């Protein structure tokens, strides 16, 4: 993968004398051999694309694709073995799941998804490889001067500034009136259960919110009598605070968290990442009221409620942001305000990796402040796509009011629509699940247009020269 990382740094910028800069990431076991077969057969190919051999299509990271677009690539194709015939068993299906998600991310911010192609072939299909090259290059040429990639390339001023666009127009997270919606005591049954855990030694500590002179703050309770001071809100994400608290505690610590449903789901995802090994963690949840759920665009505000799709709670502002035909201009306006403060990452309860990929110089080049923000935000959204619980902590922490949840919601909707997946419910992630021929959840693999014009990616295209098949 080092070769692929090195190759995307300067793929060329836009249209050259030879044509648009196009990258092909080709599996060396199938697609690369197909390219070599086309060369041996002396099939004429367009000179404007560059082939980068990789061990497997599933080894092409999403962030490398984003970086290639940001550095000047006009189109990118990832070519792997036929589904069911991968040299590494399930690598091409992993590529299909991850790049389908990247496809949704690009579309959500107004970048034409046709710029990213995933296709499958075998070593003997030299003529099909040539056809793919011709069709894809022609398609990219037709997109010349569309301007949709300006977002990824940071062509606006590197100095963060506020435009005349009001961020509140597209930001649907609203502040609560504390007198009406905040500082309500915890439900009596929850206080009783928390007190019982402390009294019986099942928990040494209970983390909850407490009203103080400075407002509502997290508090660690160790006595049942003090739990009467605990309150429900205003909304305050507690999962990340609880994670930091437990990291400072020794092995064998027993603790409970009194929180909202989204914090419980975040806690489940943290457990899946083995963040509490050797410690006992309990969760006491209370549902959000209807107003809080509406303002957060949350489809699943309660623990025992029927699980719904993220699309079921789309607010009008969120829907307008995701469906606006000029959403590329909308996101350009938003991204002009990003100061790369890392507030969204630091507030996210799922961003707990000891070494953050987003601090790599591939996304934060030294000496540039701030670097192009959209590749950075898309990379972060893709890294947590199958773990994001939609708590809104990233958006609440953003000092520029950028509606980050719009991107996360688009990815969550794609995962739920194609795989029936919702994070935080002890489901196996479709991005990590070994996919069978029927798909990760018993259905057919999600469709992706390939170069033959068919939508059934599970059916391999036939060779134009049957007599040459091995």
Secondary structure as UniProt FT lines:
FT   HELIX           2..7
FT   TURN            8..10
FT   STRAND          22..27
FT   TURN            28..30
FT   HELIX           31..40
FT   TURN            41..42
FT   TURN            47..48
FT   STRAND          49..54
FT   HELIX           57..59
FT   HELIX           62..70
FT   TURN            71..72
FT   STRAND          75..80
FT   TURN            83..84
FT   TURN            87..88
FT   HELIX           91..108
FT   TURN            109..110
FT   HELIX           113..115
FT   STRAND          116..120
FT   TURN            123..124
FT   HELIX           126..141
FT   TURN            142..145
FT   TURN            148..149
FT   HELIX           150..153
FT   HELIX           167..169
FT   HELIX           178..181
FT   HELIX           188..200
FT   STRAND          205..212
FT   TURN            213..214
FT   STRAND          215..221
FT   HELIX           224..229
FT   STRAND          230..231
FT   HELIX           239..247
FT   TURN            251..252
FT   STRAND          254..260
FT   HELIX           261..272
FT   TURN            273..278
FT   STRAND          280..286
FT   HELIX           290..295
FT   TURN            296..297
FT   TURN            303..304
FT   HELIX           310..313
FT   HELIX           316..323
FT   TURN            325..326
FT   HELIX           327..335
FT   TURN            336..337
FT   HELIX           343..347
FT   TURN            349..350
FT   HELIX           357..359
FT   TURN            361..363
FT   TURN            366..367
FT   HELIX           373..383
FT   TURN            384..387
FT   HELIX           393..397
FT   TURN            399..400
FT   HELIX           405..419
FT   TURN            423..424
FT   TURN            430..432
FT   TURN            437..438
FT   TURN            440..441
FT   TURN            451..452
FT   TURN            457..458
FT   HELIX           466..468
//
